[in-house]
Amino acid sequence: MANIKKIQRKLDKKYGGKVQATLEEDLIRLTGELDSWDAVFDACMTAATKNSKVHVVNDIKFTGAEIPPMRVPSLTDKAVDGKTPDVLVIGGGISGCAIARELSKWDISVMLIEKNPDFAMGASGANDGEVHVGFDLSKGSLKQKYVLLGNHMYDKLCADLDVPFRREGQYALFTQWWLFLPVLLLCFWRKHHDGVTDTHFVTRSKIRRTQPTFDKKILFGVYNHSAGVVCPYGLTIAYAENAVKNGVDAYLNTAVLSIDTDKNGTIIAVNTNRGTIKPRVVVNAAGVFADDIAEMAHDRFYSIHPRRGTNSIQDRKSANIIDTIASVQHVNLDMLQKSHTKGGGLMRTVHNNILAGPDAVETYEKENTATHPESIKVTYDKQKGTVPLASERDIITYFTGVRAPTFEEDFVIEWGHKCSNMLHCGGIQSPGLTAAPAFALDIEQMVVERIALIKPVEKKKKWNPVRKAVPVLKDMTPAKRAAYIAKNPDYGIIICRCEEISKGEIIDCLNSPLCPPTVDAIKKRIRPGMGRCQGGFCSPLITQIIAEHEEIALSDVRKSSAESIICYGETKGGSDND
């Protein structure tokens, strides 16, 4: 149990009575006023115990700026009004889509809603795609439990869902001799106590022999061969498509606005911009907004503190500088005090680009994904110590995601404390991508057991775990590609030169389940516009293909959301001025 008096003394010493800590059953609530977000974060971390079941709830009033409200889609209709699913899953990231897919095994009605115009538009679409091994996690946390389980599921999972996956291995590298014995002992502990069985201590000579591009100042390191890479948004979308094929009702542009509960704390209605849903059970997998959803149900027993992370992608011409995942670990007092302001690592992605990042910056803005030059500089300043050939000059694009950690730095996977029919899947930050396949199975069982108290539940006899992706012609043999083109000449019309994507593949994508007819949706699914020119050549052609396929005007095609207009109409007055 938390020592609330000790916590209060620490807060008083730091903030002179401006922050108060109160112990309320199973949570510590912080109140008061502070004008610095860094101070708010520090106060909450002062009260938190890592991996503790006693969560910190942040009710400190931040006076330094106005915290933006959640963005809500402009769409309003009655598409979901009056629906009564057995299970409502809120959130279309990797967590929500994985949970919905596992629940689709059962003869129950499942609905999946996402407030954005596509799946994987939050942290699941803006992370590095690493499948972690758990070397940096201690035994006893939910993170460590599910990472070890999830990592071993990836080969079969990605084969079933037709998603590219590759095990590249991971190096944690060191340049300080005084760390030799501590790292050697840590390797032994992680391998024999914590269950990270593929952990190996590697010497400088072996590193130089196997990784000649690594910096010569590197003295030793830790290697885990089971680390891998996957396309995070590709896997999320594959999960969603397979869920829908197995009977899940999925709705995009559907945001939760409020939740009605009865006098016993049971959810009786979920109100959205598209109508009111009346579910038996709600799974809260809303990412950075998980604590907001919990508050709507009067069940906020944890808080999310948003954390920005920026990644950079390099042109494929630099792909040979590294064929694994690696980063140099510099241990000093500043790092120990600011353990989340790291510069990430270098890795070769599943699409053979070099990715650098992410960094980690605390923020009060849950949806601000702007990229700042200093984030890229911090990352590259560090990663040049891993591979000196890494260069900002090779960057073709960059992106920022906002992660959703709790102050305890662990996942929250438990039934509501005051709301009996809400299951929380919160605090899912890195390594959430790795862990999702495993915790989705546990959540599946928890939900099915709860539904079984209400009505009989049986597994479907014809559940199909297999999802087939759009064929990728550039990866085919010349003979197989020629056969595709002979069958459909559209496969011979190259639209994206950088990624070698054909018109036929784009049309296949538009015909696949859950593909919004937008430029970005196609980009995420089959990669036109992901190459060196970043869509400068192919975007107008894709816009035209979408317009023709959907039988709409060019001006009605969107880049992503309803507000992301590409063109407003003809500029030459129509055919009279051609």
Disulfide bonds with the S-S distance in Angstrom:
none
